[in-house]
Amino acid sequence: MSYPYECLLDGLVPQRQSLAATLRREAAINQAIAEADPLGVDEAFLQFPGLNERHDTEGIRQALEQAVAKAQSLPERNFIHWNAAIRDLSMLGASLIRFAIEPADCVPDFSETLLVLSADIAAQIPRDSFIDYTSRNPKNERERTFTSLPQEKVFIDSLRRGMSSLDSCLINVLTACNFPISHQEFATYLHAATASFQTMIDSIVQVKREITPEVFTHHIRPFFEPFRVADRAFSAPSGAEMPILNIDQIIWGADCADELYTTYFRANIIRLPAIYQEISQTFVGQKSLMTMLKDRLASAIPLSHEERCSIQELHHLLTKIYTFRMPHYKVAEDNVILRQQELGEDQDVKGSGGFGLLEMKYVLDQTIKCRQITSQALSPST
C-alpha cells in the first residue's frame, strides 16, 4: 500500500543514484590529490614546521615564491595537480598570515596564480578548504603540518578518518531517499548510514581526549586565519566544511528557512568539492525527511511495521549525530572560553570559518528536536 505522503518525486531517483556513484569515486580523487606534488614542495614541507617554530618568515616567503613560480609553469590543466597546488600554496600562505604578513603583499603573482588555478577547476573559493587539510593531505612522512606537535598529526588523522566515514554515511542516506519509509530498503540503508557514522564519533572523542584547548588555541588555530586574494579576504578552512552539511540538509534542513541556518549552510557548502554542492542542489526545494515524517504522523493511518522500523533507524542515526555533536560543541566551547579569558570576556570569538558557537548550538538543537519527534513517533500510543 502507498500513501500520498510517500511520494519522493521518482524522477529524481536516477539523479540521486548517479550522484551516489560519483561520490563513491571521491575517495580515489582525494587519494590522487594527496599523492600529488606538482610544485615539488615535499622537501620544503619537511622543513615547514621548523620555519614556523623559528618564525622564519623570510624562509616561508621564499618557499612560497618558488612554489608560485612553479605553479605558473605547470605544463597543462590537470584537475588533480591543480588541486594539490592550491593545497600547498594555501598552506604556505597561511603561515605568513599567521605572522601578520599578507602573502599577496610580498609574493608576486600569489593572488593571480590562485585565481587561475581555482577558476580552471571551477572551485568557488580561491584557496584551500578543510578537505585539503584532511582527506587530501598526504600521509606519513609527506604529511603537511604547520607544527611538529604530535597533537596536530592526531588532529589531521582523526578528521581524515571522520571525513571518510561521512562519505559512506551520505551515500547510504542518499540511497535510502530512493525509497519511502514504508519500504524495508529505507531502513536497511539508514542502518548502514548509522554504522558508518560511528567513526566520526570516535574521531571527535580522540580530538577531545588528546588535544587540549591550550594546544589547539595557541599552536594550531593561529594558522587558520583569512588571507587576501586580490582585493578580497577568504576565510581559512573550518570544521564546518564537512559532508554532515548534506546529511543535515536531507534529514531536516532542505525546507528550513531560518536565516541563521541558511547563511551558515550556503557559506560552507561552497567550500566542499563540486559533488557535495551538486547533492545539495538536488534537495533544494524538496521536503526534508523530518517534514515527510511529520506529514505521515499527522494522518489518521496507524504506522505499519515497516514504517516503525524505518523511523527506528532514523532515530538511531540522529542519536549518533547527537553523540558526535555534543563533544564537538564542548570542544569548541572550551576553546572559546580560553580565548575569551585571554582576550577579554566581551570579545566575540569566531571559528576559522567566521562562525561561532551560535551556529553550532543551532544545529545541535535541531538534532535534539528531530530525535524528540522520532522518539514520540515510536511511542506505543502512536
MOLIN-V377296 format. One line per field, one symbol per residue. ss: DSSP state (@ for helix, = for strand, . for the rest). phi: phi as a letter, one per 40 degrees, with the letter a starting at -180 (. if undefined). A space follows every 10 residues. Layout:
ss->???
phi->???
This chain:
ss->...@@@...@ @@@@@@@@@@ @@@@.@@@@@ @@@@@..... .@@@@@@@@@ @@@...@@@@ @@@@@@@@@@ @@......@@ @@@@@@@@@@ @@@@@@@@.. ..@@@@...@ @@@@@@@@@@ .........@ @@@......@ @@.......@ @@@@@@@@@@ @@@@@@@@@@ @@@@@@.... ...@@@@@@@ @@@@@@@@@@ @@@@@@@@@@ ..@@@@@@@@ @@@...===. .===...... ...@@@@@@@ @@@.....@@ @@@@@@@@@. ...@@@@@@@ @@@.....@@ @@@@@@@@.. ....@@@@@@ @@@@@@@@@@ @@@@@@@@@@ @@@@@@@@@@ @@@....... ......@@@@ @@@@@@@@@@ @@@@@@@... ..
phi->.bbdccdbfd ccddcccccc cccccccccc ccccccbccg bdcccccddc ccccfccccc cccccccccc ccbdcacadc ccccccdccc cccccccdbg bcdccbbdgd cdccccdccc bfccbcacbc cccbcbcdcf ccccbcbccc ccccdccccc cccccccccc dccdcdccbc ccbccdcccc cccccccdcc cdcccccccb bcdcccccbb ddcbbcbcbf bbcbccdacc cbccdccddc cacdbcbccd cccccccccc ccdddccccc ccccgccccc cccccccccc ccccdccccc cccccccccc cccccccccc dcccccdccc ccchcccccb cccgbbcdcc cccccccccc cccccccccd cc
